[in-house]
Amino acid sequence: MAERNSGSWIAFAGMAVGVVGLAGLFATFALPIPMQRAFLLEVAFDDARAAADAPDPQARLEALRLRLGDSADRVISGTGSIAERVERERAAMRTRFLAEEQVTAQRLRWLIAVVSLMAAVFVGSIVGGLSRRPTPPA
């Protein structure tokens, strides 16, 4: 009977450690979000740059306002030509998203470290408690 209990606790410990793997798996979904947003904004910048050659550039830029997001005001009504405003904002956007990606990656590393530590403490406390428990007489 003791061997069966031992196997059950080993499986339990394995599942507790498996939670760490799940945390890592979920983290892989969050990490690419800044890059995906940057790619969408790059396309909007390309469209804004093309608007400069269109018949009514201001109207075309206003139509892109939602896609340009936080950059819209600086692209639509900034100083300089449309091409200069777009390139200036493109460079600023790349800097912002690189910083966001680094912060996201650091937070995900902390998440995995904390979950790993919690799983280790949880398994250690359960197994430690079982090892101190007196063995029932045979």
Secondary structure, DSSP 4 states (H G I P E B T S, - for coil): -HHHHHHHHHHHHHHHHHHHHHHHHHHHHHTTHHHHHHHHHHHHHHHHHHHTTSSSHHHHHHHTHHHHGGGHHHHHH-SS-HHHHHHHHHHHHHHHHHHHHHHHHHHHHHHHHHHHHHHHHHHHHHHHHHHHSPPPP-
